């Protein structure tokens, strides 16, 4: 008797359960949205012929409610950590020869160093689609402030590189602090070399060459 009553109760409960018309997941009583796909749940309508309700039929939206809109690609990329690295980029920069740029900076007595910093800032702006990042203005501020803004750039640009590395699944590291310390010790050229090396590695990861 108890077993038969339990089976009858389970059968009634299962038939009365509501399933999502989009993904088929069971929906708790009283829930307004599907916990799996986010579809808005509407009140079930009784069938005229029988109590059978198809789980494949999409319910009509309620009057006055906007239709369900699927998340945009940008929203999916933001929410999903398994998205392709290409989803986080505007335009990856070119891979530059670190040794050549160091030699050019030394032969020009440091005159090539601001140009190298400008190129790094431009690559970061294009890759991060960061409109507020203006490398030309940063170099102008560095000249106006007699180099004070330059120390800020030695910390800001590596911080953006760390942000870029995390977007492609790489560990961030302590590049901003190391770069700033090197700049204080008058080794800013080494900071630029480290930044360019990290960017080259990021470009190889994005292009699938690593």
C-alpha positions as a printed NumPy array, in Angstrom:
array([[  0.   ,   0.   ,   0.   ],
       [  2.722,   2.477,   0.952],
       [  4.741,   1.667,  -2.171],
       [  1.741,   2.078,  -4.449],
       [  0.787,   5.378,  -2.816],
       [  4.352,   6.622,  -3.143],
       [  4.501,   5.703,  -6.841],
       [  1.185,   7.419,  -7.455],
       [  2.408,  10.552,  -5.644],
       [  5.703,  10.558,  -7.599],
       [  3.846,  10.171, -10.901],
       [  1.52 ,  13.068, -10.139],
       [  4.414,  15.233,  -8.972],
       [  6.473,  14.493, -12.089],
       [  3.589,  15.25 , -14.451],
       [  2.87 ,  18.5  , -12.62 ],
       [  6.478,  19.669, -12.815],
       [  7.186,  22.528, -15.209],
       [ 10.054,  22.29 , -17.691],
       [ 11.781,  25.073, -19.585],
       [ 10.573,  25.292, -23.18 ],
       [ 14.037,  26.395, -24.336],
       [ 16.502,  24.019, -22.651],
       [ 14.21 ,  21.451, -21.005],
       [ 15.548,  22.022, -17.496],
       [ 13.104,  21.55 , -14.587],
       [ 11.803,  24.783, -13.081],
       [ 11.035,  25.238,  -9.415],
       [  7.459,  26.166,  -8.516],
       [  7.05 ,  29.916,  -8.369],
       [ 10.282,  30.678, -10.256],
       [ 10.107,  33.495, -12.803],
       [ 13.233,  32.584, -14.77 ],
       [ 14.953,  29.387, -15.826],
       [ 18.096,  28.919, -13.765],
       [ 19.933,  27.335, -16.7  ],
       [ 19.249,  29.577, -19.719],
       [ 17.498,  32.583, -18.166],
       [ 14.24 ,  32.265, -20.125],
       [ 11.27 ,  34.008, -18.517],
       [  8.724,  31.517, -17.198],
       [  5.085,  32.128, -18.058],
       [  2.029,  30.568, -16.486],
       [  1.228,  27.199, -18.121],
       [ -1.89 ,  27.124, -20.247],
       [ -4.241,  24.176, -20.015],
       [ -4.646,  22.112, -23.146],
       [ -8.22 ,  21.745, -24.373],
       [ -7.871,  18.111, -25.397],
       [ -6.026,  16.621, -22.444],
       [ -3.666,  17.413, -19.615],
       [ -0.638,  16.804, -21.829],
       [  1.626,  19.8  , -22.341],
       [  4.467,  19.674, -24.842],
       [  7.832,  20.739, -23.503],
       [  8.905,  21.777, -26.986],
       [  6.285,  24.467, -27.504],
       [  7.48 ,  27.988, -26.732],
       [  5.125,  29.932, -24.477],
       [  3.833,  33.226, -25.761],
       [  5.172,  36.291, -23.952],
       [  2.835,  37.994, -21.533],
       [  1.101,  41.191, -22.575],
       [  3.218,  44.232, -21.876],
       [  6.44 ,  42.234, -21.402],
       [  9.295,  42.548, -23.901],
       [ 10.279,  39.358, -25.73 ],
       [ 13.28 ,  37.411, -24.481],
       [ 16.519,  38.758, -25.889],
       [ 19.539,  36.486, -26.057],
       [ 22.764,  37.881, -24.56 ],
       [ 25.022,  39.67 , -26.993],
       [ 28.387,  38.248, -28.001],
       [ 30.173,  40.819, -25.835],
       [ 28.125,  39.712, -22.789],
       [ 28.927,  36.05 , -23.425],
       [ 32.628,  36.877, -23.802],
       [ 32.581,  38.782, -20.536],
       [ 30.809,  35.996, -18.651],
       [ 32.634,  33.019, -20.111],
       [ 36.237,  32.443, -19.075],
       [ 36.539,  29.733, -21.726],
       [ 36.082,  32.198, -24.588],
       [ 38.744,  32.414, -27.269],
       [ 41.574,  34.883, -26.586],
       [ 40.676,  36.645, -29.838],
       [ 37.37 ,  37.704, -28.238],
       [ 39.16 ,  40.109, -25.904],
       [ 41.187,  41.939, -28.534],
       [ 40.798,  44.791, -30.899],
       [ 43.967,  44.448, -32.954],
       [ 47.064,  42.562, -31.739],
       [ 50.268,  44.496, -32.238],
       [ 53.352,  43.473, -34.195],
       [ 56.132,  41.475, -32.628],
       [ 59.186,  43.727, -32.244],
       [ 62.856,  42.779, -31.902],
       [ 63.798,  43.699, -28.338],
       [ 67.566,  43.634, -28.881],
       [ 67.336,  45.897, -31.923],
       [ 65.242,  48.455, -30.059],
       [ 67.664,  48.446, -27.118],
       [ 70.591,  49.06 , -29.481],
       [ 68.742,  51.901, -31.205],
       [ 68.006,  53.496, -27.834],
       [ 71.662,  53.274, -26.801],
       [ 73.036,  54.579, -30.116],
       [ 70.63 ,  57.529, -30.073],
       [ 71.602,  58.404, -26.479],
       [ 68.05 ,  57.745, -25.303],
       [ 66.253,  59.706, -28.046],
       [ 64.63 ,  56.545, -29.369],
       [ 63.315,  55.588, -25.922],
       [ 60.214,  57.872, -26.029],
       [ 59.407,  56.542, -29.483],
       [ 59.547,  53.   , -28.137],
       [ 57.275,  53.952, -25.238],
       [ 54.842,  55.521, -27.708],
       [ 54.735,  52.317, -29.771],
       [ 54.02 ,  50.233, -26.663],
       [ 51.206,  52.573, -25.648],
       [ 49.731,  52.49 , -29.143],
       [ 49.772,  48.683, -29.19 ],
       [ 48.037,  48.581, -25.807],
       [ 45.368,  51.004, -26.965],
       [ 44.607,  48.97 , -30.088],
       [ 44.617,  45.625, -28.274],
       [ 42.505,  46.709, -25.303],
       [ 40.329,  49.062, -27.387],
       [ 41.14 ,  51.63 , -24.711],
       [ 40.103,  54.99 , -26.158],
       [ 41.21 ,  56.909, -23.066],
       [ 44.798,  55.729, -23.525],
       [ 46.654,  58.416, -25.469],
       [ 50.377,  57.665, -25.842],
       [ 51.123,  60.968, -27.577],
       [ 49.569,  62.956, -24.756],
       [ 51.429,  60.81 , -22.224],
       [ 54.77 ,  61.688, -23.81 ],
       [ 53.829,  65.367, -23.856],
       [ 52.951,  65.252, -20.172],
       [ 56.24 ,  63.479, -19.466],
       [ 58.113,  66.332, -21.133],
       [ 56.059,  69.061, -19.43 ],
       [ 56.476,  67.518, -15.977],
       [ 60.243,  67.074, -16.472],
       [ 60.008,  63.288, -16.388],
       [ 57.634,  62.859, -13.447],
       [ 54.875,  61.56 , -15.72 ],
       [ 57.397,  59.124, -17.198],
       [ 57.59 ,  57.262, -13.893],
       [ 53.808,  57.046, -13.897],
       [ 53.925,  55.493, -17.369],
       [ 56.474,  52.951, -16.166],
       [ 53.788,  51.722, -13.795],
       [ 50.626,  52.303, -15.858],
       [ 51.656,  50.586, -19.084],
       [ 52.903,  47.424, -17.308],
       [ 49.599,  47.359, -15.379],
       [ 47.722,  47.324, -18.687],
       [ 50.027,  44.573, -19.932],
       [ 49.16 ,  42.512, -16.847],
       [ 45.473,  43.088, -17.586],
       [ 46.056,  41.932, -21.142],
       [ 47.886,  38.811, -19.962],
       [ 45.025,  37.818, -17.682],
       [ 42.57 ,  38.127, -20.542],
       [ 44.462,  35.528, -22.536],
       [ 44.835,  33.206, -19.555],
       [ 48.41 ,  34.078, -18.54 ],
       [ 49.565,  34.898, -15.028],
       [ 49.902,  38.6  , -14.299],
       [ 53.1  ,  38.784, -12.289],
       [ 54.727,  41.812, -10.667],
       [ 55.698,  43.639, -13.839],
       [ 54.336,  47.065, -12.744],
       [ 56.348,  47.123,  -9.519],
       [ 59.502,  45.803, -11.194],
       [ 59.211,  48.345, -13.978],
       [ 58.755,  51.238, -11.58 ],
       [ 61.711,  50.167,  -9.438],
       [ 63.907,  49.881, -12.527],
       [ 62.827,  53.361, -13.591],
       [ 63.741,  54.805, -10.201],
       [ 67.151,  53.139, -10.52 ],
       [ 67.641,  54.834, -13.926],
       [ 67.098,  51.531, -15.731],
       [ 64.005,  52.55 , -17.656],
       [ 65.403,  50.989, -20.818],
       [ 65.297,  47.6  , -19.102],
       [ 61.643,  48.286, -18.219],
       [ 60.835,  48.912, -21.874],
       [ 62.601,  45.703, -22.838],
       [ 60.55 ,  43.735, -20.304],
       [ 57.303,  45.318, -21.474],
       [ 58.069,  44.577, -25.122],
       [ 59.002,  40.994, -24.293],
       [ 55.688,  40.478, -22.513],
       [ 53.773,  41.991, -25.42 ],
       [ 55.591,  39.779, -27.915],
       [ 54.609,  36.755, -25.843],
       [ 50.961,  37.891, -25.749],
       [ 50.871,  38.37 , -29.525],
       [ 52.248,  34.861, -30.044],
       [ 49.588,  33.41 , -27.73 ],
       [ 46.79 ,  35.265, -29.502],
       [ 47.976,  34.221, -32.949],
       [ 48.329,  30.61 , -31.806],
       [ 52.085,  30.432, -32.271],
       [ 52.75 ,  29.369, -28.676]])
